[in-house]
Structure formats: C-alpha cells, structure tokens
C-alpha cells in the first residue's frame, strides 16, 4: 500500500466515505501525495492519515476519486480483483437470461456493481463496453480479456462515446475491442418480443434496456383494457425504435386501433417498422411522425386529436444540477401537452432519465401540469429501471430512471 499515491481529505469530510458512497469530490480533498496519472490507483485517507478506501484518481474531474474498495487488505491492482467483481455482476443477471425469452441485458452497471465507470451490455453473443472514467480507460484491455474468458462472446464492441467522458478529459472512442465486426443490426429477444439493435450507431449502447419492465407493464395494462372491451388509440412520444409500440400491439391485438409514434429520427422510426415486422405485427394501425416532439404535441392538439394511452420517454434534459430549472420547464411542457390530449379514463406513462431530476421533483412537475391542464389525475404507479440496472443502497444517484403511471379520471 505504501507505494501508491495518497489522497488526504479535509477534516470532517470522511462521513460519506464511511457510509461507502463511492465518490470523492475535489472540494473535499486537502492534498495529494505523489503524482497520480489519470486513472491511477490511489489510497484515500482521513485528515489524520487513517486509511479509508482504494480508488481511481482523475485530476480532470470534479469527482476526483471513484472508490473501489474499503478493505485495506484487498488489492484492486490485481487481476483477480477485477475477475471477481465481473463474476459477481454476471452471476446476478443469470436468472434474467435463464429461460431464453430475454437475450439482452446490462451485465455491469458501474458504481452499483462496484465497478465505477464501467458499463457492459449483452446483446446475445455481442458485448458492448463503455469506459466512462479514466480508471476504466486505463484498464480496457484487461477488462476485455476477462470478459472473453468469462463469456466467450463473438464480439466486444466499444461505445465509449458518452458525454460524461468529456468531464474526465477523455476523447470519444468507438470500435472493436475484441472479435469480429458486429452486423449492421442484430436481433435480440426481450420477454419474447424480437427487436433489431444497432450497437454501432444506436442510442446508448444500442437499445434502452432499462425500460424492459416498463414496456411489459404497458403491455399488461393494454391487455387489461382490451379485456374490459376498450378500443385504444396510443401516442408514443420519443418513440426511438418503437419498443412500447411493439408491446402494445403484441399484448393488445385488434383492441389497439391506432398507434402514433413520434421521434426526431426518421432512421429510428424505420427501425421501429422493422421491429413490428420482426414480431409479425400489423403496421397498418401505426403512423410515424418525424419531428420535434414539443411541436408535434401542439400540432396534434390543434388538430383535435385525442388518445387513450400516452407514453412520454424523453432523453435526458438535465445533465447537471445547473440544468434542473430549464429541464423542469421542459418536462412540465410535454406533460401539459400530453394531458390536453388524453381522454377521460386514459393513462399517461411519463418518464425522466435525468439523474438530477429526483422522483419527488418529477411528481411535483407532473402535478403542476395537471393543475394547468385542469385535469383530475391519479397517480396509480411508480416505475423505475429494470432489475439488471441495480441501485446500490450506498449510491442513490444510481436511480436515474423515474416514471409515473397516471390515470386521468376526468
């Protein structure tokens, strides 16, 4: 331990570390002994010099140290450390893939799996890796080798192109880390539904795996409404490749009279069409609108349109705390427009994937929209990310996806 650079906290700053929160911010650091390179392993100490934890150092980031272990006897420089952490994460996902009805999931979820900065998603025989921090950047080759040994994939494709890398002064990187070039699109199963995924150019690592449980929840709600004799019109805003639409038609059948998908990307809408075909679903009921969601919602209202089910699944509006006010206005606007379009007895599935927007704030935003819309709305369910995106109880920031299921009574 003595040969590693040492980071010392300011007096009284060790409480969160003792609660095993994995982030050490620059403002809490008194001094650094040694000259740690970006991503170097360091030891963290109290102001009095007591060992607290091991972590990766990044001078470029406000999160100066990302913690890996609180055990002084552990060696996070050892290959076995990384092998064991990966093994535990992979084993935790095994039940999800066991019945063969789902072939894609998140295998490693960064801090919540004890591997800060590392994302690994599985799409059948293709793994997609994101190195989001300097510490993981410095260990890409090792992690690739360990994943090959553990899972024997055809390909490991790197999508280290997330904006967060800029905060670590890291360039964007996309390409093959191991194996063959992935196909233009590959097929996955999710709860028995088939989807085409573009891991090279798609959003995130190719697909919104975190919405798996919520897509099924929507399908089940549609099916229940169909059994009650309802004929349904659905609006799917920020639809991407049509995941919610596929579930709606698969579960609702002929009770779904129409689905309107809205997305700014025409390519995504075309992939949505391909996903309908993959599942043998009729596309006649589906209309695609390529355009700005805010303007499309207003246009639909001007046209006198109305819907029984609306899904709002926008991209991240708030990247940091300084973006929260502006983001809140955006979330309120889209929810207000959606509430104007919902029929009495309809359902709103509304989401935020902005970590800076808390679940409590999202509820307040939607409440404000209901008041402005003059609608009688009941909250009937909370939604969050799927179980392969776990949230360590020591790291509440990991709960980034929040959703409200609202019933519009009148």
KOLRODO-266533 format. One record per atom (N, C-alpha, C, O): x, y, z. Coordinates in steps of 0.2 Angstrom, whole numbers, plus 5000, padded with zeros to 4 digits. Example, Ala and Ser with C-alpha at 12.3 -4.5 7.8 and 13.67 -1.06 7.14 Angstrom:
<rs>
506649725039/506249785039/506649845039/507149835042/506449895035/506849955036/506450005039/506750065040/
</rs>
This chain:
<rs>
500449945000/500050005000/500450065000/500250114997/501050065003/501450125004/501750154997/501850214997/501750114992/502050144986/501450184981/501650204976/500850174983/500350214980/500250284982/500350304987/500150334977/499950394979/499450404984/498950364984/499450454988/498950454994/498550524993/498850574991/497950514994/497450574994/497250585001/496950535004/497250645004/497050665010/496450705010/496450755007/495950695014/495350735015/495450795019/495950795024/495050845019/495050895023/494650865030/494350825030/494850905035/494550875042/493750875041/493450925039/493450825044/492750815044/492350795038/491750795037/492750775033/492450755026/492450685025/492250665020/492550645030/492550575029/491850535030/491850475029/491350575032/490750545034/490450505028/490250445029/490450535022/490150495017/490550435014/490250385012/491150445015/491650385014/491550325018/491450275016/491450345025/491250295029/490550255028/490450205030/490150295025/489450265023/489550235016/489050205013/490150225014/490350195007/490050225001/489850184996/489950285001/489750324995/490450324991/490950334993/490350304984/490950294980/491250354977/491750354973/491050414978/491350474975/491650524980/491450534986/492250544978/492650594982/492650654978/493050654973/492350714980/492450774976/493050814977/493350814983/493250854972/493850894973/493850944979/494350954982/493250964981/493251014986/493350984993/493451014998/493350914994/493450885000/494150865001/494350835006/494550874996/495250854996/495750904999/495750964996/496150885004/496650935007/497250935003/497550985001/497550875001/498150874997/498250804994/497950754996/498750804990/498850734986/499650724987/500050774985/499850674990/500550654990/500750604984/500350554983/501250624980/501350594974/501050624968/500750674969/501150594962/500950624956/500550574952/500750544947/499950554954/499550504951/499350524944/499150584943/499450474939/499250484932/498550484932/498150454936/498250504926/497450494926/497250424926/497550374923/496850404930/496650334931/497050294936/496850234937/497550324939/497950284943/497650264950/497150294952/497850204953/497550184959/497950224965/498550234965/497450254969/497750294975/497450264981/496950224981/497650284987/497350264993/497150334996/497450384995/496550324999/496150385002/496250385010/496150335013/496450445013/496550445020/496150505023/496050555020/496050495029/495750555033/496250605034/496850595032/496050665037/496550715038/497050695043/497650725043/496850645047/497350625052/497850565049/498250545053/497650545043/498050495040/497850425040/498150375038/497250415043/496950345043/496750325036/496350365033/496850265035/496650235028/495850235028/495550205033/495650255022/494850245021/494650205016/494250165016/495050205010/494750165004/495350174999/495750214999/495250124994/495550124987/495150164982/494550154982/495450194977/495050224972/495450244966/496150244966/495150264960/495450284954/495450364954/494950394956/496050394953/496150464953/496050494946/496250464941/495750554946/495650594940/495650664941/495250694944/496250694939/496350764941/495850814937/495750864939/495650784931/495250824927/494450834929/494150874927/494250784933/493550784935/493450814942/493850814946/492850844943/492650864949/492550804954/492650814960/492350744951/492450684955/493150664955/493350624951/493550684960/494250674960/494450604961/494950574958/494150564965/494250494966/493650454966/493150474969/493650394962/493050354962/493250284966/493750254964/492950274971/493150224976/492950154974/492450134971/493450104975/493350034973/493249984979/492949934978/493650004984/493649954990/493849994996/494150044996/493549965002/493649995008/494049945013/494149965019/494349895010/494749845013/495449855012/495649855006/495849875017/496549895016/496949825014/497449835011/496649765015/497049705013/496849685006/497249645003/496349725003/496249704996/496749734991/497049784993/496849714985/497249734980/496949754974/496849714969/496649814973/496249824967/496749834961/496449844955/497349824961/497849824956/497849754953/498149744948/497649704957/497749634955/497149614950/496649634950/497349574945/496849544940/496349514943/495749514941/496449474949/495949434952/495349484955/494749464955/495549544957/495049594960/494549604954/493949604956/494749614948/494349634943/493949574940/493349574939/494249514940/493949454938/493349434943/492749414941/493449444950/492949434955/492349484954/491749464954/492549544953/491949594953/491549574946/490949584947/491849564941/491449544935/491049484936/490449474934/491349434939/491049374940/490349384944/489849354943/490449424950/489849434954/489249474950/488649454950/489449514946/488949554942/488649514937/488049514936/489049474933/488749424928/488249374931/487749364928/488449344937/488049294940/487449324942/486849294942/487449384944/486749424947/486249424941/485649424942/486449424935/486049434929/485849364926/485349364922/486149314928/486049244925/485249224926/485049204921/484849234931/484149224931/483749254926/483249224923/483949314924/483549354919/483649324912/483149324908/484149294911/484349264904/484149184904/484249154899/483949154909/483949084910/483449054906/483548994903/482849084905/482349054901/482349064893/481949034890/482849104891/482949114884/482449164881/482549174875/481949184885/481549234882/481749304882/481549354879/482349314885/482749384885/483449364884/483749324887/483749394879/484449384877/484849444878/485449444876/484649504880/484949564881/484849594888/484349594890/485449614891/485349644897/486049684899/486549674895/485949724904/486549754907/486949704911/486649684916/487549694910/487949644914/488349684919/488449654925/488549744918/488949784923/488649854923/488649884918/488449874929/488149944930/488549984934/488350014939/489149994932/489650044935/489650044943/489749994946/489550104946/489650104953/489150054957/489450034962/488550044955/488149994958/488349924958/488049884962/488849904954/489149844954/489849844956/490249794955/490049904960/490749904962/491249914957/491849904959/491049944951/491549954946/491450024943/491150024937/491550074946/491450144944/491650154937/492250144936/491250184933/491450204926/491450144921/491550164915/491250084923/491150034918/490450014917/490049994921/490250014910/489649984908/489749934903/490149934899/489449874904/489449814899/488749794898/488349774903/488549794892/487849774890/487949714885/488449714881/487549664886/487549604882/486949604877/486349614879/487149594871/486649584866/486749514862/487149514857/486549464865/486649394863/487449384863/487649384869/487749364858/488449354858/488849414857/489449404856/488549474857/488949534857/488949574863/488349584866/489549594866/489549634871/489749704869/490149714865/489449754873/489549824871/489849854878/489549854883/490449884877/490849904883/490849984883/491050014877/490750014888/490850094889/491350104895/491150084900/491850134893/492350154898/492250234899/492350274895/491950254905/491650314906/492150364910/492050424911/492650324913/493150364918/493850344916/494050304912/494350384919/495050374917/495250314920/495650274917/494950294926/495150224929/495050164925/495450124924/494450164922/494250114917/494550114911/494750064908/494650184908/495050194902/495750154902/495950124897/496050164908/496750134909/496750054909/497250024909/496150024910/496149954911/495649924906/495449864907/495549954900/495149924895/495349864892/494949814892/495949854891/496249794888/496149734893/495949684891/496349744899/496249694904/495549674905/495349614905/495049724905/494349704906/494049664900/493649624900/494349684894/494149654888/494349574888/493949534887/494949564891/495249494891/494849454896/494649394895/494649484902/494249454907/493549434905/493249384906/493249484901/492549464898/492549414893/492149374893/493149414889/493149354884/493249284888/492949234886/493649284893/493749224897/493049204900/492949144901/492749254903/492049234906/491549214902/491149174904/491449244896/490849244892/490949214885/490449194882/491549214882/491749194876/491249224870/490949194866/491249294870/490749324865/491149324858/491749314858/490649334853/490949344847/491349414846/491849414842/491049464849/491249524848/491249564855/490749554859/491749604856/491649664861/491749724857/492249744855/491149764857/491149824854/491149884859/490849884863/491649934858/491749984862/491350044860/491350074854/490850074865/490550134863/490650184869/490250204872/491350204869/491550254874/491450324871/491950354870/490850334870/490650404866/490150444870/489950494868/490050424877/489650464881/489950534883/490550534884/489450584884/489650654885/490050654892/490550694892/489950604896/490250614903/491050604902/491350624907/491250574897/491950564896/492350634895/492950644897/491950684893/492250744892/492450774899/492950814899/492150764904/492250784911/492850754914/493150774919/493150694911/493750664913/494250684908/494850654908/494150724903/494650744898/494850684894/495450674892/494350644892/494450584888/494150594881/493550614881/494450574876/494150584869/493650524868/493650474872/493250534863/492750484861/493050424858/493550434854/492850364859/493150304856/492550254854/492150234858/492550234848/492050184845/492450134841/492850154837/492350074842/492650024838/492649954841/492449944847/493049914838/493049844840/493649834846/494149854845/493449804851/493949794857/494149714856/494749704858/493649674853/493849604853/493349574847/492849594847/493649534843/493249494839/493049524832/493449564830/492549504829/492349524823/491949584823/491649604828/491849624817/491449674816/490749654817/490449604814/490349684822/489649664823/489249684816/489449724812/488649644815/488249654810/487949724810/487949764815/487649744804/487349814804/486849824809/486749874813/486449774810/485949764815/485949694818/486049644814/485849684824/485749614827/485149604830/484849654832/484849544831/484249534834/484349514841/484749474843/483849534845/483849514852/483149494854/482649514850/483049464859/482449444862/482349484869/482849484873/481749514870/481549544877/480849524878/480349544875/480849484884/480149454886/479849424880/479249424880/480149384876/479849354870/479749404864/479649374859/479849464864/479749514859/480449514855/480949514858/480449524849/481049524845/481149604843/480749644841/481849624843/482049684842/482649684838/483149644839/482749734833/483349744829/483749804833/483449854835/484349794834/484849834838/485449854834/485749814831/485549914833/486149944830/486649964836/486650024838/487149924837/487549934843/488149984841/488450014845/488250004834/488750044832/488450114832/488850164834/487850124830/487650194830/486950214834/486750274834/486750164837/486150174841/486250214848/486850224850/485650234851/485750274857/486050234862/485950174862/486450264867/486750224872/487150174869/487650184866/487050114871/487450054868/487050024862/487249964860/486450054860/486050024855/485350014857/484950024852/485150014863/484449994865/484350024872/484850014876/483750044874/483550064880/483350004885/482749984886/483849964887/483749904891/483449924897/483149874900/483549984900/483250004907/482550004907/482250004912/482250004901/481450014901/481149944900/480549944899/481449894900/481249824899/480549814903/480049794900/480649824910/480049804914/479449854913/478849834913/479649914911/479049964910/478749954903/478149964902/479049924898/478749904892/478249854893/477749854890/478449804897/478049744899/477449774903/476849754902/477549824907/477049844911/476449884907/475849874908/476749924902/476249954897/475849894893/475249904893/476249844891/475849794888/475349764892/474749744889/475449744898/474949714903/474349764904/473849744904/474549834904/473949874905/473549884899/472949884899/473849884893/473449874887/473049814887/472449824885/473349754888/472949694888/472349694893/471849674891/472449724899/471849734904/471349774901/470749764902/471549834898/471049874895/470649844889/470049854888/471049804885/470749764880/470249714882/469649704879/470349684888/469949634891/469249664893/468749634894/469349734895/468749764898/468349794892/467849834893/468549784886/468149804880/468349874877/468049894873/468949894879/469149964877/469449954870/469849904869/469350004866/469750014859/470150074860/469950124863/470850064859/471350114861/471650144856/471850114850/471850214857/472250244852/472850274857/472750294862/473450254855/474050274859/474550314855/474650314849/474850364859/475350414857/475950394860/476050394866/476550384856/477150354859/477650414857/477950414852/477850454862/478250514861/478950504863/479050474868/479450524859/480150504859/480150424859/480450394863/479950404853/479750334852/480450284851/480450224852/480950324849/481550284847/481350234842/481050244837/481550164843/481450114839/480750074840/480750014838/480350104844/479650084844/479550024849/479049984849/479950024854/479849974859/479149964863/478849914863/478950024865/478250024868/477750014863/477249974865/477850034857/477350014852/477249934851/476749914850/477849904850/477849834849/477449794855/477049754854/477649814861/477249784867/476549804867/476149754868/476349864865/475649874864/475249834860/474749804861/475549824854/475149784849/475249714850/474749674849/475749684853/475849614855/475349594860/475149544860/475249644865/474849624871/474049644869/473649614872/473949694865/473349724864/472949704858/472349704858/473349674853/473049654847/472549704843/472749764843/471949674841/471549714837/471149774842/470849814839/471249764848/470949824853/471349884852/471149944854/471949884849/472349944848/472149964841/472449944836/471750024841/471550044834/472150084831/472150084825/472550124835/473050164831/473650174836/473550174842/474250184834/474750204837/475150254833/475250244827/475250314836/475650364833/476350374837/476350384842/476850354833/477550364835/477850424833/477750444828/478150464838/478450524837/479150524839/479350504844/479650544834/480350544836/480650594831/480450594825/481250624833/481550664829/481950634823/482150664818/482150564824/482550524820/482150484815/481750444818/482150494809/481750454804/482050384804/481750334803/482750384805/483050314805/482750274811/482650214810/482650304816/482450264822/481750244821/481550184822/481350284817/480650264816/480650204811/480250164811/481050204806/481150154801/481350084805/481050034803/481750094810/481950034814/481350014818/481249954819/480950054820/480350034823/479849994819/479549944821/479850014812/479449974807/479749904807/479349854806/480349904807/480749834806/480549794812/480449734812/480549824818/480349784824/479649764824/479549704826/479149794821/478449774820/478549714816/478149664818/478849714810/478849664806/479249594809/479049544808/479749614813/480049554816/479649514821/479749454822/479149544823/478649514828/477949494824/477549474828/477949504818/477349484814/476749524816/476149504816/476849594818/476349634820/476149674814/476549694810/475449694813/475249734808/475449804809/475449834815/475649834803/475949904804/475349954802/475450014802/474849924799/474349974797/474050024802/473850084800/474050004808/473750044814/474350094816/474150144820/474950094813/475450134816/475650194811/475750184805/475650254814/475850314810/476450344813/476550344819/476950354809/477550384811/477650464810/477450484804/477850504815/477950574814/478650584816/478850574821/479050614811/479750634812/479750704813/479550744809/479950724819/479950794821/480050814828/480150764832/480050874830/480150894836/479550884841/479050904839/479650844846/479150824850/478650874853/478050874853/479050934855/478650984858/478151014853/477551034854/478451024847/477951054841/477451004839/476851024838/477650944839/477150894836/476550884841/475950884839/476750884848/476150884853/475650944852/475050934852/475951004851/475551064850/475151054843/474551074843/475451024838/475051014832/474550964833/473950974830/474650914836/474150864837/473550894841/472950874840/473650934846/473150974850/472751014845/472151014845/473051054841/472751094836/472251064831/471751084829/472450994830/472050954825/471550924829/471150884825/471450934835/470950904839/470950824840/470550794842/471650804840/471750734841/471650714849/471750764853/471550654850/471550634857/471750564858/471650524853/471950534864/472250474864/472050444871/471850474876/472050374871/471850334877/472450324882/472450314888/473050314878/473650304882/474250344878/474250344872/474650374883/475150414880/475850394884/475850394890/476350384880/477050374883/477450434882/477550454876/477750464887/478250514886/478950484889/479050474895/479450474884/480050444887/480650484884/480950464879/480650544886/481150594883/481850584885/482050544890/482350604881/483050604883/483250644889/482750674891/483850634891/484050674897/484050744896/484350774891/483650784900/483550854899/484050894904/484250944902/484250864909/484650894914/485350854915/485250794918/485850874913/486550844914/486850854920/487150814923/486750914923/486950934930/486450974934/485950984931/486650984940/486151024944/485951094941/485451114942/486451124937/486351194935/485851184929/485551244927/485651124926/485151124921/484451104924/484051104920/484351104930/483751074933/483151124931/482651094929/483251184932/482651234931/482451224924/481851224923/482951234919/482751234912/482451164911/481951164907/482651104913/482451044912/481751034915/481251004911/481651064921/480951054924/480451094919/479851064919/480651144916/480151184912/479951134906/479451134904/480451104903/480351064898/479951004899/479450984896/480050974905/479650914907/478950934908/478450904907/478850994911/478151014913/477751034906/477251014905/478151054901/477851074895/477551014891/477051004889/478050964891/477750904887/477250864891/476750834888/477250864898/476750834901/476050874901/475550844900/476150934901/475550984900/475150964893/474550954893/475550964888/475350954881/474950884881/474450874878/475350834884/475050764884/474350764888/473950724886/474350794893/473750794897/473150824893/472550804894/473250874889/472750904885/472550854880/471950854877/472950804878/472750754873/472450694875/472250654871/472450684882/472250624885/471450624886/471250674888/471150574884/470450564885/470350544892/470750514896/469750564895/469550544902/469550464902/469350434897/469850434907/469950364908/470550344904/470650284904/471050384902/471650374899/472250364904/472150384910/472750344901/473350334905/473950364902/474050364896/474350394907/474950434905/475550394908/475650384914/476050374904/476650344906/477150394905/477350404899/477450424910/477850484909/478550474913/478550444919/479150484910/479750464912/480250524912/480150574909/480750514917/481350564916/481950514917/481950474922/482450524913/483050484914/483650534916/484250514916/483450594919/483950634921/484150624928/483650634933/484750604930/484950594937/484750654941/484650644947/484850714938/484750774943/484050794944/483950834948/483550754941/482850764942/482650704947/482650654945/482550724953/482350674958/481650654957/481250684953/481450594960/480750564959/480250614962/479750624959/480450644967/479950694971/479850754966/479350784966/480450774963/480350834959/479950814953/479550864950/480050764950/479650744944/478850744946/478450764942/478750714952/478050714954/477750784954/477150794952/478150834957/477950894958/477850934951/477350974950/478250914946/478250944939/477550924936/477250964933/477450854937/476850824933/476150854937/475650874934/476250864944/475650894947/475550964945/474950984944/476051004944/475951074941/475651064934/475251114933/475851024930/475551014923/474850994924/474451024920/474650954929/473950934929/473450994931/472951004929/473751034936/473351094938/473251144932/472751174931/473851154928/473751194922/473351174917/472951204913/473251104916/472851074911/472151064914/471651054910/472051074920/471351074923/471051004923/470450994922/471550954924/471350884923/471350854930/471750874935/470850804931/470850764938/471250704937/471050654933/471850704940/472350644938/472550614945/472650644950/472550544944/472850504950/473450464948/473550444943/473950464953/474550434952/474350354954/474250344960/474450314950/474250244951/474850194951/474850134953/475450224950/476050184950/476750214949/476750274945/477250194952/477950214951/478250174946/478150114947/478750194942/479150154938/479850174939/480050234940/480350124938/481050134938/481450094933/481050064929/482050094934/482450054929/482449974930/482249954936/482549934925/482449864926/482949834931/483449874932/482849774933/483249744938/484049734936/484449734941/484149734930/484849724928/485249794928/485849794927/484849844930/485149914932/485149924939/484749974941/485449884943/485349894951/485549964953/485949994950/485349974959/485550034963/485850014969/485449994974/486450024970/486750014977/486450064982/486450124980/486350034988/486050074993/486450134995/486250184998/487150124994/487650174996/487650224990/488050274991/487350214985/487450264979/486750274976/486550254971/486350314980/485650334977/485650364971/485150364967/486250404969/486250434962/486150384956/486050404951/486250314958/486150264953/485450264950/485350224945/484950284954/484250284952/484050344948/483750384950/484250334942/484250394937/483550394933/483250444931/483250334932/482650324928/482050324933/481950284937/481550374932/480950384936/480350384932/480450414926/479850354934/479250354930/478650364934/478650334939/478150394931/477450394935/476950364930/476950384924/476550324932/475950304929/475350334932/475150324937/475050374927/474450424930/473850404926/473850384920/473250404930/472650394927/472250454927/472250494932/471950474921/471650534920/470850524921/470550494917/470650534927/469950524929/469450564925/468850544923/469650634924/469150674920/469550734917/469350784914/
</rs>
